């Protein structure tokens, strides 16, 4: 697939990095020679220096033959213009990165599509939705629901009280007869492991399991995880992301939003209806105590400073806050959250890049999810035609070693399949795979 990416910043670079692993034909355009040199020395991509809105640059990039054109520069208006120009020049599909939430209203989307912009991506909106998703299941660092919740994949850390420590996956399976669940991945330090029956769980492991959604609470209880609903949420940050998150959360939780700038606080008060907006220095732990941080169930740090977000989240943990989420700008921080004590670290640029990534996947893909700090993806395929997948049980399909089938949804039924399970047409299959296995998995399901 020929893919052109306009903008070699954090989103564009990470996207190019993901695509380079897929052996795609990638051209990266940017006017900044320094970022292009960095990309050229670290990635197997073609770079082109210049203004992407220039017709000569687009022609040099051969936009007329592009299967996908992605505009992810730092300028919203430039991205919209680029997507329109690329479509007019012959690009098959176009995506533009934007920030304005109003652009996602139905009439606005239809207008953009009529101009040739196939899809819009907002890192800010996606990050706010990610915060909402993470708060829904307070006991877990990650929760992903498939097919309206028929199958869920959840992640949690094995702490001192966890009864699963020092047991093999097989022993755990034998000890539980009430419900089916499957260990699909372990994050151990910086290593991602696809477990088998002989894998021994260790203290500090971050375990991801798949189960029928109705059994998730049972699975967490089985793993010794306390189930506590989130009711009170404290957000810090005077950013547009903090405002967006408060808007999404204020009708579900009792939200306090701490803003250091008085004028920003006044503006937020005008735009929020059920949020308590407080003018204070959120980096000062004494201030946070005065504003009731000890009474909070969740703490969400969304300031522009990554270090402030991490440190305040760690302080919140020390004070007994049940759930902490920290926004970081440096992508390298996303790999350390499970090791330093912050429940979840999010990076809006990585979230956006991973969202865009699904457009290049093969097979009939229903969903694609990348996990923070985990070197693997969850992909939901649909069985859409008669091929060898329908002729053999799972154990005979020769799935790549670094992949595992987490669950199957068949109509209104959900299954955690064993090796003798056989697929049927229209089954929704949830696969957990590491990067080196993804292309083989896609070939199997395409």
C-alpha positions, 0 to 999 in steps of 0.5 A: 500500500502506498501511504503519504504522511504530511507532518513528521511530528510525534503523530506522523513519526509514530505512525510512520514507525508503525507502518514501516514494520508492515513493509508499506511504501511510505513517504513522509513530507515535512518542511523541517529538515531536522525531523526528516533527518531523524525519521530517515535515520530511524525508519525505512521510509522515503522523506520529502522536504517542502510545503505539503500544500504545494502542488509540486511537492504533492506531485513529486510524492506521487499523490495521484497513486496514493492509497492513503493520504494522512495529514497530521501537521500541527495546523488544523486548517493545513490538514483540512486543505491537504486532505482536500488537495490530495483527494482532488489529485487522486488519492484513494482515501484521506484522513485529516487531524483536527482539534475542534470538537464541532467538526465531528457533528454529523452535518460538519462531517458530511460537509467535509466528506463532500469536499473529499475528506474521508475521515477526521481524527482528533487526538484531543477527543480520543484522549478524553474518551480514553480517560472516560473508558479507563474510569469505567472499570476502576480495578483495572488499568485497561478495559476493552469491550468487544461487540457491545460488551459480549467479550472484554479484555482487562488488564491489572497488576499482580500485587502482594495480595494476588493469589495467582502469583507463582502459579502457572496458567494451567494451574489457575485454569484448573482451580477455576470451574465457575467461568472461562477466562484466558490470560492473553498477555503479560507485561513483565518489566518491558517485556511482553509475553504471550502466555501458555499453560506452563507460564508462571505468573510473578509478583509485579506482572501486569496481566491481561485476561479475556472473559465474557463481560458478565464474568469480569467481576468474578474474574477480578475477584478470583484474582484478588482485585478489590472492586470499587466504583468511581464516584469522585474525580479530580482533574488538574490542568487548564488545557483544552483536553482537561476541559474536554474530559470534564465535559464528558465526565461531569454527568457521570461523576462528581468532578473537581477541576483544578486550574492554575490560571484564573482567566482560564478558570472563568472560561471553563466555568462558562462551558461546564455545568456540573463541574466544580472549577477551582483556581489553585496551584495543582503542583502543590500537594498541600493545595491538593489536600486542601481541595479534598484529594484524599476523598477522591476515587480517581485523579486525572493529571492533564497539565501540559507538563508530563513530569508534573502529571506523573509526580502529582499522580504518584502523590495521589497514589500515596494519599490513597486515591484509588485510580490515577491517570497521567497524560505525557507528551514524551512517548518514552514515558508510556512504557514505564507506567506499570513500573513506577506506580501510576495506574495508567499513562496516556499519550494523545499522539500515540492514541491518534496514531494507533487509531489511524493505523487501522486503516491499513490493516488487511482482512475484515477488521471490526476493531483495532486496539494498541495497549499502553506500554505493551508490544502487541495489539488486539484485533477483531476480525470477522469471518467473512468468506469460506476459507480454511478457517472454517474447515479446521479446529483452532488447534490445526490452524497454525496460528503464529506462536506470538498470537492467541485467540482471546474470544469469539462472538457468534450472534448473541453468544460469546465464547472463550474457545479451546483448541477444538473450537471451529469457526463459522461465517460471521463469527467475530474473532478477537486476536491478541498478537505481537508485531512479528505475528500480525502479518501472518494473522492478517493473512489467515483472516483476510 
